């Protein structure tokens, strides 16, 4: 039988926090629901899941491991998948066995897709046919809102990463300019060619451009004339 609910984190801004919150709220929306599972896949990332009960986590795990069950079926079809009575259900034998062992007799899984993010919400019931029409109404609205929130979170993180990259570029620009000036003097070349040499050193040594520039500035180019002349010639 099902165990007591797990204590989930409350950080609603994180992916795991949003997913946990979605599962908990979805379970409360259906009176006959004994628990819920929510899953997410974002691009190439492995699908993750969260459950309101430990036994339900096992239901998600067997489906994702076998690639068979209401969750994979709902994802493939892009529409809700009902299992009104798992005792008489002929599909998904592994899933059915784990569900019945946990006392689950019925389930419904609802998929959501937006901007490359795939979310599913699965509701479970102790009685056959107890989740009729659960795929519509509040649970569907919750899923849409949660998926939209996950998309916003991803875009926000991407924006922060871009800002960090821009700030790092601005901080490193002065030392790169100084290093380019040193190379122009050592090699007798123009600014574009000097910058190209820095880039080739960075690529060949697998070091950040700013670190290469800092090394050139620290040594003022002394002792590097031969190596720099060789690197000044593109491959």
N, C-alpha and C positions, 0 to 999 in steps of 0.2 A: 504494500500500500504506500501511498505518498507520504513523504516526511514533512516536517515543519518547513515553512518558507525560509529561504536563505536571506541573510541580511545583505542587501546590495548597497553599493556606493551611491552617493547623492550628487556627484559631480556631473550635473546635467550638460555641461559644455563639452565633456569628453564623449568620444564615440561609445565607449563601454557604459558610461553613465546614461546617455540617451537611450541606448538599447535596453538597459536594465529598467529604466523608467517606463519605456514603452511596454515591456512585458508585464510589469506590475499593473499599469493602468488598464491595459487590454483585459487582463484577468478580472479586474473589478467591473468591467463594462458588461459582462455577460453573466447573469445570475446563476446559470447552471454550470459555469466554468470552474474547474478545480485547479487550474493553473495555466500558465502560458509560457511559450518560448519565442524569442525574437532572434533573428539571425541577420547578418549583414555581410556583403561582399562588395569591395571597392576596387574595381579594376582587377589587377593581377593579385591582389591580396587574398590570402586564404579566408574562406568564409568563417566568421566568428559567430558564437551564439551565447545567449544568456537565458537562464530559466528561473522561474519563481520557486521551483522545487528541485532538489537534487535528482529525483527519479526522472523528472522531465528532461533534465540535461542529458541523461542517458538516451532518451528517445531521439533527441536531436543528433547526438553523436553517432548512433547507429545509422541514421539516414545519411548523414554527410559522409561517413566512412564507406558505406555501400553504394552511394549514389542512387538510392532507391527509397521511395517513401513519399508521403504527401509534400514534404518540403521540396525535394528535387522536381517532383511532378508539377507543383505550382509554379516553380521558377521556369521550367520548360514551357509550360502552357501560357504563362502570364495571366492566369486567372485563379480564383479560389478553388481549392480542392477539398471536398467533404469526405469524411469516412463516418457514416451515420452509425454503423454497428461493426466494430472491429472483430467481434466474435464470428460474424458471418462474412466478413470481408475476405475476398480472395486475392487481392493485390498485396504487395509488400510483405512477404512472409516474415522477414527478420524484424521489421518495424512492428508488425502485429504481435509477435511473440513478446517483445520487450514491453509494449504498451499493455497488453493483457496481464502480464506479470505484475505491472505496477497498478493494476486496477482500472486502467483507462479503457473505456468502451467506445468513445467517440472523439473525433477531432475535426478541426477545420483549419486550413492553412491559407493565408491571404498574402499574395506577393505585391510588392511595390517597387517601381523603378523610376529613377530620376537622375539625369546627368551622370550616368555611369555607375550609380549606386543601386544595388539590389538589396531590398529588405524583405523579410518575411515575418509574419506574426502567426503563430499557431496557438489555438485554444484547445483545451482538453476537457472532457467531461467523464464523470463516473457512470452515467447512464446513456444507453443508446438513444440517438435522436435528440439529445438534450441541447445541441448547439445549432438547431435549425434557425436559419436567418441570421446567425451571429456574424456572418461575413459582411453584412451590410450595417449601416448605421454608425454608432460611435466608434467601433473598432476600426472600421475603414477610415474614418476621419482621423483618428489617432495615428494610424499608420502613415497616412499622407503627410500629416504635420511633422511627424518624427523624421520621415525621409527628407522632407524639405529642410528641416533643421540640420540634419547630417550633411546635406549638400552645402548649406551655409557655413557650417563648421570647417569643412574641407577647403572651401574658398578662402575663408578667413586665415587658416593656417598657411595656405599657399601665398596669400598676400603678405603675411608676416615674414615668411621665408624670403620673399622677393625684397622686402624692405631691408632685412638683414644683409642680403647680398649687396644691395645698393650702398648701404652704410659701409660695409667692408671695402667695397670698391673705392668709395670716396676717401676712406682712411688710408688706403694703400696708394692712391694716385700720386701724392707728393714724392714718395720714395721711388716709385716707378719712373716718374719724370726725371729724378736725379740720376737714377741708374742709366736711363736712356742717354742723358747728357754725357755721362762718363764714357759710355760705349761709343758715342759719336766722336768723342775726343780720341779714344784709343784706336778705333777702327777707321776714323776719317770718313764716316758715313752720315747719311741723313737720318732724321728722327724716326721715320717709318721703318727704315732698315734696322736701326738700333732696337726698336720695340720688337721687331720680328725675331731678332737674336734672343732677346729675353724670353719670348714665347717658346722658341725651340729648346732653350735650356730647360724651361719649365716642363715641357712635354717629355723630353728625353730623360730627365731626372725624376719625373713624377713628383715634382714639388710645386707648391703654389707660386704663382707669378710674383706675388708680393715678397715671398721668402727669398726667391732668386734675386729680386731687385735689392733687397736689404743686404744680401751677401755681397753683391757688386759694390754697393755704396760703402759698406763697412771696410772693404779692402781697397776702395778707390780704384779698382780695376788693375791694381799692381799684380804682376806675375801672371796675368790672364791673357796677355796679348796674343800668344800663340793659339790658345784654346778658343779665344773669342774670334780670331780671324778664321779658324776652321769652321766655327758655328755660324759665321756670317754668311756662309755659302749654303743655300737651301739644298735639301735632299733631292 
